[in-house]
């Protein structure tokens, strides 16, 4: 049986703030991707991944929607712009927040997904 983990599971386990898009907290997480370059995410992220970034503008929602990402995790205490949060709510793609820098929260996400057999490496 394949183990499943939701955005809500990750948020609770890592004490992440749900900033918007609450109706998508049941989305399944299949891995993670870290980048602040939108074209990189568009070219390399996979559906179901949790995207860690410091970008807060509305274009992150366009990429998250296009790639069917599980959620966006804003690092360094960043907050989504108002129109970004509104789009997140409309599309049901959660935006989570952490006060930690990208390096540290990425490590925590990786370890959590690995511990839960989401990541096999």
N, CA, C and O atoms as CSV, one atom per row, in Angstrom:
chain,resi,resn,atom,element,x,y,z
A,1,UNK,N,N,0.841,-1.187,0.000
A,1,UNK,CA,C,0.000,0.000,0.000
A,1,UNK,C,C,0.883,1.247,0.000
A,1,UNK,O,O,1.780,1.380,0.832
A,2,UNK,N,N,0.628,2.138,-0.919
A,2,UNK,CA,C,1.377,3.374,-1.038
A,2,UNK,C,C,0.948,4.348,0.062
A,2,UNK,O,O,-0.244,4.572,0.269
A,3,UNK,N,N,1.915,4.916,0.757
A,3,UNK,CA,C,1.628,5.868,1.818
A,3,UNK,C,C,1.269,7.221,1.207
A,3,UNK,O,O,1.871,7.641,0.219
A,4,UNK,N,N,0.304,7.887,1.789
A,4,UNK,CA,C,-0.122,9.189,1.292
A,4,UNK,C,C,0.020,10.212,2.402
A,4,UNK,O,O,-0.232,9.934,3.574
A,5,UNK,N,N,0.429,11.398,1.997
A,5,UNK,CA,C,0.568,12.497,2.943
A,5,UNK,C,C,-0.027,13.747,2.299
A,5,UNK,O,O,0.198,14.024,1.120
A,6,UNK,N,N,-0.781,14.487,3.085
A,6,UNK,CA,C,-1.439,15.685,2.566
A,6,UNK,C,C,-0.668,16.948,2.951
A,6,UNK,O,O,0.238,16.929,3.784
A,7,UNK,N,N,-1.066,18.035,2.314
A,7,UNK,CA,C,-0.501,19.334,2.666
A,7,UNK,C,C,-0.765,19.619,4.145
A,7,UNK,O,O,0.107,20.136,4.843
A,8,UNK,N,N,-1.954,19.286,4.620
A,8,UNK,CA,C,-2.286,19.499,6.035
A,8,UNK,C,C,-1.354,18.714,6.946
A,8,UNK,O,O,-0.939,19.221,7.989
A,9,UNK,N,N,-1.016,17.474,6.565
A,9,UNK,CA,C,-0.089,16.664,7.356
A,9,UNK,C,C,1.271,17.347,7.468
A,9,UNK,O,O,1.840,17.438,8.556
A,10,UNK,N,N,1.786,17.824,6.340
A,10,UNK,CA,C,3.094,18.486,6.327
A,10,UNK,C,C,3.033,19.766,7.159
A,10,UNK,O,O,3.934,20.037,7.953
A,11,UNK,N,N,1.976,20.548,6.978
A,11,UNK,CA,C,1.838,21.806,7.715
A,11,UNK,C,C,1.811,21.560,9.221
A,11,UNK,O,O,2.465,22.275,9.980
A,12,UNK,N,N,1.064,20.560,9.651
A,12,UNK,CA,C,0.969,20.261,11.086
A,12,UNK,C,C,2.297,19.750,11.633
A,12,UNK,O,O,2.740,20.179,12.699
A,13,UNK,N,N,2.926,18.843,10.910
A,13,UNK,CA,C,4.169,18.229,11.390
A,13,UNK,C,C,5.308,19.238,11.494
A,13,UNK,O,O,6.162,19.118,12.372
A,14,UNK,N,N,5.328,20.223,10.616
A,14,UNK,CA,C,6.439,21.170,10.578
A,14,UNK,C,C,6.062,22.555,11.122
A,14,UNK,O,O,6.826,23.512,10.999
A,15,UNK,N,N,4.868,22.640,11.725
A,15,UNK,CA,C,4.403,23.880,12.334
A,15,UNK,C,C,4.412,25.039,11.334
A,15,UNK,O,O,4.883,26.135,11.636
A,16,UNK,N,N,3.883,24.772,10.142
A,16,UNK,CA,C,3.797,25.789,9.097
A,16,UNK,C,C,2.479,26.545,9.229
A,16,UNK,O,O,1.470,25.972,9.639
A,17,UNK,N,N,2.487,27.816,8.886
A,17,UNK,CA,C,1.272,28.615,8.909
A,17,UNK,C,C,0.534,28.435,7.586
A,17,UNK,O,O,1.151,28.442,6.520
A,18,UNK,N,N,-0.770,28.275,7.655
A,18,UNK,CA,C,-1.594,28.258,6.449
A,18,UNK,C,C,-1.985,29.703,6.186
A,18,UNK,O,O,-2.744,30.298,6.952
A,19,UNK,N,N,-1.463,30.267,5.102
A,19,UNK,CA,C,-1.675,31.673,4.785
A,19,UNK,C,C,-2.876,31.896,3.875
A,19,UNK,O,O,-3.495,32.959,3.913
A,20,UNK,N,N,-3.208,30.904,3.063
A,20,UNK,CA,C,-4.358,30.990,2.161
A,20,UNK,C,C,-4.589,29.620,1.529
A,20,UNK,O,O,-3.784,28.702,1.688
A,21,UNK,N,N,-5.695,29.501,0.813
A,21,UNK,CA,C,-5.988,28.266,0.083
A,21,UNK,C,C,-6.352,27.084,0.955
A,21,UNK,O,O,-6.050,25.942,0.611
A,22,UNK,N,N,-7.003,27.346,2.088
A,22,UNK,CA,C,-7.325,26.290,3.058
A,22,UNK,C,C,-8.094,25.114,2.461
A,22,UNK,O,O,-7.933,23.979,2.910
A,23,UNK,N,N,-8.926,25.375,1.456
A,23,UNK,CA,C,-9.729,24.274,0.912
A,23,UNK,C,C,-8.876,23.243,0.161
A,23,UNK,O,O,-9.379,22.180,-0.201
A,24,UNK,N,N,-7.605,23.541,-0.075
A,24,UNK,CA,C,-6.722,22.588,-0.743
A,24,UNK,C,C,-5.802,21.832,0.196
A,24,UNK,O,O,-4.867,21.174,-0.259
A,25,UNK,N,N,-6.045,21.912,1.488
A,25,UNK,CA,C,-5.160,21.252,2.450
A,25,UNK,C,C,-5.169,19.726,2.350
A,25,UNK,O,O,-4.285,19.058,2.888
A,26,UNK,N,N,-6.164,19.183,1.663
A,26,UNK,CA,C,-6.211,17.726,1.487
A,26,UNK,C,C,-5.477,17.266,0.224
A,26,UNK,O,O,-5.502,16.080,-0.106
A,27,UNK,N,N,-4.826,18.190,-0.484
A,27,UNK,CA,C,-4.050,17.819,-1.673
A,27,UNK,C,C,-2.892,16.912,-1.259
A,27,UNK,O,O,-2.289,17.114,-0.205
A,28,UNK,N,N,-2.583,15.919,-2.085
A,28,UNK,CA,C,-1.508,14.976,-1.799
A,28,UNK,C,C,-0.147,15.557,-2.177
A,28,UNK,O,O,0.009,16.184,-3.225
A,29,UNK,N,N,0.831,15.334,-1.304
A,29,UNK,CA,C,2.207,15.781,-1.531
A,29,UNK,C,C,3.029,14.585,-2.009
A,29,UNK,O,O,3.042,13.534,-1.368
A,30,UNK,N,N,3.707,14.756,-3.132
A,30,UNK,CA,C,4.513,13.672,-3.705
A,30,UNK,C,C,6.008,13.944,-3.633
A,30,UNK,O,O,6.817,13.083,-3.980
A,31,UNK,N,N,6.374,15.146,-3.182
A,31,UNK,CA,C,7.780,15.508,-3.103
A,31,UNK,C,C,7.890,17.008,-2.946
A,31,UNK,O,O,6.913,17.679,-2.613
A,32,UNK,N,N,9.077,17.533,-3.185
A,32,UNK,CA,C,9.291,18.960,-3.038
A,32,UNK,C,C,10.178,19.509,-4.135
A,32,UNK,O,O,10.921,18.775,-4.786
A,33,UNK,N,N,10.086,20.813,-4.327
A,33,UNK,CA,C,10.939,21.494,-5.293
A,33,UNK,C,C,11.271,22.866,-4.735
A,33,UNK,O,O,10.399,23.554,-4.205
A,34,UNK,N,N,12.534,23.265,-4.853
A,34,UNK,CA,C,12.981,24.552,-4.324
A,34,UNK,C,C,13.587,25.378,-5.444
A,34,UNK,O,O,14.553,24.967,-6.087
A,35,UNK,N,N,13.005,26.549,-5.669
A,35,UNK,CA,C,13.556,27.475,-6.653
A,35,UNK,C,C,12.814,28.794,-6.542
A,35,UNK,O,O,11.632,28.834,-6.200
A,36,UNK,N,N,13.527,29.874,-6.836
A,36,UNK,CA,C,12.904,31.186,-6.904
A,36,UNK,C,C,12.767,31.657,-8.348
A,36,UNK,O,O,12.243,32.741,-8.607
A,37,UNK,N,N,13.235,30.848,-9.274
A,37,UNK,CA,C,13.170,31.186,-10.688
A,37,UNK,C,C,11.952,30.503,-11.305
A,37,UNK,O,O,11.917,29.278,-11.421
A,38,UNK,N,N,10.966,31.282,-11.695
A,38,UNK,CA,C,9.697,30.719,-12.166
A,38,UNK,C,C,9.883,29.800,-13.362
A,38,UNK,O,O,9.238,28.755,-13.439
A,39,UNK,N,N,10.746,30.167,-14.289
A,39,UNK,CA,C,10.958,29.319,-15.469
A,39,UNK,C,C,11.576,27.977,-15.081
A,39,UNK,O,O,11.312,26.966,-15.733
A,40,UNK,N,N,12.384,27.954,-14.041
A,40,UNK,CA,C,12.963,26.702,-13.549
A,40,UNK,C,C,11.869,25.796,-12.992
A,40,UNK,O,O,11.836,24.599,-13.281
A,41,UNK,N,N,10.988,26.365,-12.205
A,41,UNK,CA,C,9.879,25.587,-11.632
A,41,UNK,C,C,8.978,25.084,-12.753
A,41,UNK,O,O,8.558,23.927,-12.745
A,42,UNK,N,N,8.685,25.947,-13.711
A,42,UNK,CA,C,7.830,25.558,-14.825
A,42,UNK,C,C,8.453,24.406,-15.616
A,42,UNK,O,O,7.739,23.525,-16.095
A,43,UNK,N,N,9.771,24.411,-15.752
A,43,UNK,CA,C,10.441,23.387,-16.537
A,43,UNK,C,C,10.767,22.107,-15.802
A,43,UNK,O,O,10.968,21.071,-16.436
A,44,UNK,N,N,10.828,22.150,-14.449
A,44,UNK,CA,C,11.340,20.984,-13.731
A,44,UNK,C,C,10.490,20.456,-12.590
A,44,UNK,O,O,10.664,19.300,-12.204
A,45,UNK,N,N,9.589,21.233,-12.038
A,45,UNK,CA,C,8.760,20.745,-10.932
A,45,UNK,C,C,7.739,19.744,-11.462
A,45,UNK,O,O,7.316,19.812,-12.616
A,46,UNK,N,N,7.356,18.818,-10.594
A,46,UNK,CA,C,6.372,17.802,-10.961
A,46,UNK,C,C,5.070,18.005,-10.190
A,46,UNK,O,O,5.067,18.557,-9.090
A,47,UNK,N,N,3.985,17.560,-10.771
A,47,UNK,CA,C,2.676,17.630,-10.126
A,47,UNK,C,C,2.757,16.992,-8.741
A,47,UNK,O,O,3.410,15.967,-8.545
A,48,UNK,N,N,2.078,17.623,-7.792
A,48,UNK,CA,C,2.017,17.099,-6.436
A,48,UNK,C,C,3.152,17.544,-5.525
A,48,UNK,O,O,3.151,17.232,-4.334
A,49,UNK,N,N,4.110,18.262,-6.070
A,49,UNK,CA,C,5.226,18.695,-5.236
A,49,UNK,C,C,4.866,19.940,-4.427
A,49,UNK,O,O,3.997,20.725,-4.805
A,50,UNK,N,N,5.560,20.092,-3.307
A,50,UNK,CA,C,5.481,21.273,-2.467
A,50,UNK,C,C,6.602,22.205,-2.917
A,50,UNK,O,O,7.775,21.835,-2.861
A,51,UNK,N,N,6.254,23.402,-3.359
A,51,UNK,CA,C,7.229,24.341,-3.908
A,51,UNK,C,C,7.653,25.324,-2.835
A,51,UNK,O,O,6.820,26.057,-2.301
A,52,UNK,N,N,8.937,25.350,-2.514
A,52,UNK,CA,C,9.498,26.270,-1.541
A,52,UNK,C,C,10.155,27.444,-2.269
A,52,UNK,O,O,11.014,27.249,-3.130
A,53,UNK,N,N,9.743,28.666,-1.913
A,53,UNK,CA,C,10.213,29.868,-2.601
A,53,UNK,C,C,10.081,31.085,-1.698
A,53,UNK,O,O,9.425,31.040,-0.657
A,54,UNK,N,N,10.713,32.168,-2.115
A,54,UNK,CA,C,10.500,33.446,-1.436
A,54,UNK,C,C,9.645,34.380,-2.282
A,54,UNK,O,O,9.347,35.499,-1.864
A,55,UNK,N,N,9.250,33.928,-3.469
A,55,UNK,CA,C,8.420,34.738,-4.367
A,55,UNK,C,C,6.996,34.844,-3.821
A,55,UNK,O,O,6.413,33.844,-3.401
A,56,UNK,N,N,6.445,36.047,-3.828
A,56,UNK,CA,C,5.127,36.272,-3.229
A,56,UNK,C,C,4.086,36.823,-4.203
A,56,UNK,O,O,2.923,36.983,-3.832
A,57,UNK,N,N,4.485,37.113,-5.438
A,57,UNK,CA,C,3.578,37.740,-6.403
A,57,UNK,C,C,2.647,36.716,-7.064
A,57,UNK,O,O,2.849,35.506,-6.959
A,58,UNK,N,N,1.635,37.232,-7.736
A,58,UNK,CA,C,0.573,36.389,-8.301
A,58,UNK,C,C,1.073,35.365,-9.331
A,58,UNK,O,O,0.430,34.335,-9.528
A,59,UNK,N,N,2.192,35.630,-9.978
A,59,UNK,CA,C,2.697,34.689,-10.980
A,59,UNK,C,C,3.033,33.319,-10.382
A,59,UNK,O,O,3.035,32.320,-11.102
A,60,UNK,N,N,3.316,33.259,-9.084
A,60,UNK,CA,C,3.585,31.939,-8.480
A,60,UNK,C,C,2.337,31.069,-8.544
A,60,UNK,O,O,2.435,29.848,-8.666
A,61,UNK,N,N,1.169,31.690,-8.461
A,61,UNK,CA,C,-0.069,30.913,-8.553
A,61,UNK,C,C,-0.281,30.370,-9.963
A,61,UNK,O,O,-0.785,29.260,-10.134
A,62,UNK,N,N,0.102,31.148,-10.970
A,62,UNK,CA,C,-0.022,30.680,-12.347
A,62,UNK,C,C,0.844,29.436,-12.550
A,62,UNK,O,O,0.407,28.473,-13.181
A,63,UNK,N,N,2.062,29.452,-12.021
A,63,UNK,CA,C,2.970,28.306,-12.155
A,63,UNK,C,C,2.447,27.129,-11.348
A,63,UNK,O,O,2.436,26.000,-11.838
A,64,UNK,N,N,2.013,27.378,-10.112
A,64,UNK,CA,C,1.504,26.301,-9.260
A,64,UNK,C,C,0.297,25.624,-9.901
A,64,UNK,O,O,0.162,24.402,-9.840
A,65,UNK,N,N,-0.561,26.400,-10.502
A,65,UNK,CA,C,-1.742,25.862,-11.167
A,65,UNK,C,C,-1.359,25.086,-12.427
A,65,UNK,O,O,-1.843,23.976,-12.649
A,66,UNK,N,N,-0.495,25.670,-13.242
A,66,UNK,CA,C,-0.038,25.024,-14.477
A,66,UNK,C,C,0.599,23.668,-14.195
A,66,UNK,O,O,0.358,22.704,-14.921
A,67,UNK,N,N,1.412,23.592,-13.143
A,67,UNK,CA,C,2.150,22.368,-12.811
A,67,UNK,C,C,1.383,21.463,-11.850
A,67,UNK,O,O,1.880,20.393,-11.498
A,68,UNK,N,N,0.182,21.863,-11.416
A,68,UNK,CA,C,-0.636,21.113,-10.462
A,68,UNK,C,C,0.157,20.779,-9.193
A,68,UNK,O,O,0.160,19.641,-8.724
A,69,UNK,N,N,0.824,21.794,-8.656
A,69,UNK,CA,C,1.602,21.618,-7.439
A,69,UNK,C,C,0.675,21.467,-6.239
A,69,UNK,O,O,-0.446,21.973,-6.248
A,70,UNK,N,N,1.144,20.771,-5.209
A,70,UNK,CA,C,0.331,20.550,-4.018
A,70,UNK,C,C,0.136,21.834,-3.228
A,70,UNK,O,O,-0.961,22.118,-2.747
A,71,UNK,N,N,1.212,22.611,-3.095
A,71,UNK,CA,C,1.158,23.852,-2.316
A,71,UNK,C,C,2.427,24.648,-2.558
A,71,UNK,O,O,3.400,24.157,-3.129
A,72,UNK,N,N,2.385,25.883,-2.108
A,72,UNK,CA,C,3.548,26.768,-2.124
A,72,UNK,C,C,3.926,27.023,-0.673
A,72,UNK,O,O,3.059,27.272,0.164
A,73,UNK,N,N,5.205,26.962,-0.378
A,73,UNK,CA,C,5.704,27.257,0.963
A,73,UNK,C,C,6.618,28.469,0.872
A,73,UNK,O,O,7.700,28.406,0.288
A,74,UNK,N,N,6.166,29.578,1.458
A,74,UNK,CA,C,6.960,30.800,1.477
A,74,UNK,C,C,7.929,30.756,2.647
A,74,UNK,O,O,7.542,30.440,3.772
A,75,UNK,N,N,9.181,31.073,2.379
A,75,UNK,CA,C,10.244,31.016,3.378
A,75,UNK,C,C,10.542,32.408,3.939
A,75,UNK,O,O,10.025,33.406,3.437
A,76,UNK,N,N,11.366,32.468,4.966
A,76,UNK,CA,C,11.847,33.733,5.557
A,76,UNK,C,C,10.730,34.635,6.088
A,76,UNK,O,O,10.905,35.851,6.168
A,77,UNK,N,N,9.594,34.053,6.447
A,77,UNK,CA,C,8.493,34.853,6.971
A,77,UNK,C,C,7.768,35.680,5.927
A,77,UNK,O,O,6.971,36.553,6.270
A,78,UNK,N,N,8.033,35.415,4.657
A,78,UNK,CA,C,7.350,36.156,3.582
A,78,UNK,C,C,5.855,35.872,3.592
A,78,UNK,O,O,5.418,34.786,3.973
A,79,UNK,N,N,5.089,36.852,3.174
A,79,UNK,CA,C,3.633,36.763,3.094
A,79,UNK,C,C,3.213,36.935,1.639
A,79,UNK,O,O,3.831,37.710,0.910
A,80,UNK,N,N,2.171,36.224,1.204
A,80,UNK,CA,C,1.719,36.411,-0.181
A,80,UNK,C,C,1.104,37.791,-0.359
A,80,UNK,O,O,0.481,38.337,0.552
A,81,UNK,N,N,1.294,38.343,-1.559
A,81,UNK,CA,C,0.601,39.589,-1.884
A,81,UNK,C,C,-0.896,39.315,-1.859
A,81,UNK,O,O,-1.323,38.169,-2.002
A,82,UNK,N,N,-1.684,40.352,-1.680
A,82,UNK,CA,C,-3.130,40.195,-1.534
A,82,UNK,C,C,-3.767,39.444,-2.713
A,82,UNK,O,O,-4.583,38.545,-2.512
A,83,UNK,N,N,-3.392,39.818,-3.939
A,83,UNK,CA,C,-3.981,39.138,-5.103
A,83,UNK,C,C,-3.486,37.696,-5.230
A,83,UNK,O,O,-4.185,36.851,-5.789
A,84,UNK,N,N,-2.308,37.414,-4.725
A,84,UNK,CA,C,-1.782,36.045,-4.724
A,84,UNK,C,C,-2.606,35.180,-3.776
A,84,UNK,O,O,-2.999,34.066,-4.124
A,85,UNK,N,N,-2.863,35.693,-2.583
A,85,UNK,CA,C,-3.670,34.957,-1.594
A,85,UNK,C,C,-5.089,34.735,-2.117
A,85,UNK,O,O,-5.665,33.662,-1.933
A,86,UNK,N,N,-5.642,35.745,-2.764
A,86,UNK,CA,C,-6.989,35.621,-3.333
A,86,UNK,C,C,-7.029,34.507,-4.383
A,86,UNK,O,O,-7.961,33.703,-4.403
A,87,UNK,N,N,-6.016,34.461,-5.255
A,87,UNK,CA,C,-5.956,33.427,-6.293
A,87,UNK,C,C,-5.762,32.049,-5.662
A,87,UNK,O,O,-6.333,31.065,-6.133
A,88,UNK,N,N,-4.978,31.976,-4.623
A,88,UNK,CA,C,-4.769,30.728,-3.891
A,88,UNK,C,C,-6.102,30.200,-3.346
A,88,UNK,O,O,-6.400,29.010,-3.446
A,89,UNK,N,N,-6.891,31.104,-2.773
A,89,UNK,CA,C,-8.209,30.713,-2.258
A,89,UNK,C,C,-9.123,30.237,-3.377
A,89,UNK,O,O,-9.839,29.248,-3.217
A,90,UNK,N,N,-9.104,30.933,-4.508
A,90,UNK,CA,C,-9.953,30.566,-5.644
A,90,UNK,C,C,-9.586,29.189,-6.209
A,90,UNK,O,O,-10.462,28.394,-6.549
A,91,UNK,N,N,-8.288,28.923,-6.304
A,91,UNK,CA,C,-7.831,27.677,-6.934
A,91,UNK,C,C,-7.676,26.518,-5.954
A,91,UNK,O,O,-7.509,25.372,-6.371
A,92,UNK,N,N,-7.730,26.805,-4.672
A,92,UNK,CA,C,-7.571,25.748,-3.685
A,92,UNK,C,C,-6.160,25.181,-3.650
A,92,UNK,O,O,-5.964,24.004,-3.347
A,93,UNK,N,N,-5.190,26.011,-3.959
A,93,UNK,CA,C,-3.789,25.621,-3.840
A,93,UNK,C,C,-3.236,26.388,-2.639
A,93,UNK,O,O,-3.058,27.604,-2.709
A,94,UNK,N,N,-2.966,25.686,-1.542
A,94,UNK,CA,C,-2.544,26.375,-0.324
A,94,UNK,C,C,-1.205,27.097,-0.461
A,94,UNK,O,O,-0.297,26.656,-1.165
A,95,UNK,N,N,-1.127,28.215,0.236
A,95,UNK,CA,C,0.147,28.892,0.451
A,95,UNK,C,C,0.437,28.767,1.938
A,95,UNK,O,O,-0.338,29.216,2.782
A,96,UNK,N,N,1.563,28.151,2.234
A,96,UNK,CA,C,2.010,27.952,3.604
A,96,UNK,C,C,3.145,28.924,3.884
A,96,UNK,O,O,3.740,29.471,2.956
A,97,UNK,N,N,3.447,29.142,5.167
A,97,UNK,CA,C,4.524,30.041,5.514
A,97,UNK,C,C,5.401,29.490,6.615
A,97,UNK,O,O,4.946,28.759,7.496
A,98,UNK,N,N,6.674,29.858,6.546
A,98,UNK,CA,C,7.648,29.514,7.569
A,98,UNK,C,C,8.575,30.704,7.785
A,98,UNK,O,O,8.907,31.422,6.842
A,99,UNK,N,N,8.988,30.907,9.023
A,99,UNK,CA,C,9.956,31.967,9.311
A,99,UNK,C,C,11.378,31.506,9.018
A,99,UNK,O,O,12.307,32.314,9.023
A,100,UNK,N,N,11.552,30.213,8.763
A,100,UNK,CA,C,12.877,29.663,8.501
A,100,UNK,C,C,13.365,30.033,7.100
A,100,UNK,O,O,12.563,30.293,6.203
A,101,UNK,N,N,14.677,30.053,6.925
A,101,UNK,CA,C,15.246,30.296,5.601
A,101,UNK,C,C,15.076,29.038,4.745
A,101,UNK,O,O,14.820,27.954,5.271
A,102,UNK,N,N,15.217,29.183,3.452
A,102,UNK,CA,C,14.965,28.092,2.505
A,102,UNK,C,C,15.792,26.844,2.818
A,102,UNK,O,O,15.265,25.732,2.777
A,103,UNK,N,N,17.064,27.010,3.126
A,103,UNK,CA,C,17.937,25.869,3.393
A,103,UNK,C,C,17.398,25.019,4.543
A,103,UNK,O,O,17.325,23.794,4.443
A,104,UNK,N,N,17.024,25.682,5.627
A,104,UNK,CA,C,16.577,24.945,6.814
A,104,UNK,C,C,15.209,24.290,6.620
A,104,UNK,O,O,15.044,23.115,6.947
A,105,UNK,N,N,14.237,25.017,6.101
A,105,UNK,CA,C,12.898,24.428,5.953
A,105,UNK,C,C,12.898,23.347,4.875
A,105,UNK,O,O,12.158,22.369,4.985
A,106,UNK,N,N,13.708,23.508,3.846
A,106,UNK,CA,C,13.803,22.465,2.822
A,106,UNK,C,C,14.311,21.164,3.431
A,106,UNK,O,O,13.791,20.091,3.127
A,107,UNK,N,N,15.322,21.255,4.287
A,107,UNK,CA,C,15.835,20.069,4.969
A,107,UNK,C,C,14.770,19.402,5.815
A,107,UNK,O,O,14.661,18.175,5.826
A,108,UNK,N,N,13.987,20.195,6.519
A,108,UNK,CA,C,12.923,19.647,7.365
A,108,UNK,C,C,11.842,18.968,6.521
A,108,UNK,O,O,11.367,17.886,6.864
A,109,UNK,N,N,11.460,19.612,5.416
A,109,UNK,CA,C,10.461,19.010,4.524
A,109,UNK,C,C,10.996,17.695,3.965
A,109,UNK,O,O,10.286,16.688,3.955
A,110,UNK,N,N,12.234,17.701,3.506
A,110,UNK,CA,C,12.844,16.490,2.954
A,110,UNK,C,C,12.837,15.355,3.983
A,110,UNK,O,O,12.417,14.239,3.679
A,111,UNK,N,N,13.296,15.641,5.176
A,111,UNK,CA,C,13.345,14.605,6.216
A,111,UNK,C,C,11.958,14.082,6.564
A,111,UNK,O,O,11.783,12.884,6.787
A,112,UNK,N,N,10.970,14.975,6.610
A,112,UNK,CA,C,9.603,14.546,6.917
A,112,UNK,C,C,9.051,13.635,5.819
A,112,UNK,O,O,8.442,12.605,6.108
A,113,UNK,N,N,9.265,14.017,4.571
A,113,UNK,CA,C,8.762,13.193,3.464
A,113,UNK,C,C,9.515,11.866,3.386
A,113,UNK,O,O,8.921,10.833,3.080
A,114,UNK,N,N,10.794,11.891,3.656
A,114,UNK,CA,C,11.589,10.658,3.646
A,114,UNK,C,C,11.137,9.728,4.768
A,114,UNK,O,O,10.980,8.526,4.554
A,115,UNK,N,N,10.928,10.277,5.958
A,115,UNK,CA,C,10.478,9.485,7.104
A,115,UNK,C,C,9.129,8.824,6.818
A,115,UNK,O,O,8.856,7.721,7.292
A,116,UNK,N,N,8.302,9.499,6.049
A,116,UNK,CA,C,6.978,8.987,5.718
A,116,UNK,C,C,6.945,8.217,4.392
A,116,UNK,O,O,5.878,7.968,3.831
A,117,UNK,N,N,8.122,7.850,3.908
A,117,UNK,CA,C,8.270,7.015,2.705
A,117,UNK,C,C,7.695,7.646,1.447
A,117,UNK,O,O,7.321,6.936,0.513
A,118,UNK,N,N,7.619,8.980,1.413
A,118,UNK,CA,C,7.191,9.673,0.209
A,118,UNK,C,C,8.391,9.785,-0.734
A,118,UNK,O,O,8.262,9.638,-1.950
A,119,UNK,N,N,9.560,10.047,-0.145
A,119,UNK,CA,C,10.815,10.126,-0.893
A,119,UNK,C,C,11.590,8.854,-0.609
A,119,UNK,O,O,11.763,8.478,0.550
A,120,UNK,N,N,12.050,8.198,-1.638
A,120,UNK,CA,C,12.715,6.893,-1.508
A,120,UNK,C,C,14.236,6.961,-1.484
A,120,UNK,O,O,14.879,5.919,-1.360
A,121,UNK,N,N,14.835,8.129,-1.594
A,121,UNK,CA,C,16.294,8.245,-1.674
A,121,UNK,C,C,16.949,8.190,-0.339
A,121,UNK,O,O,18.173,8.275,-0.247
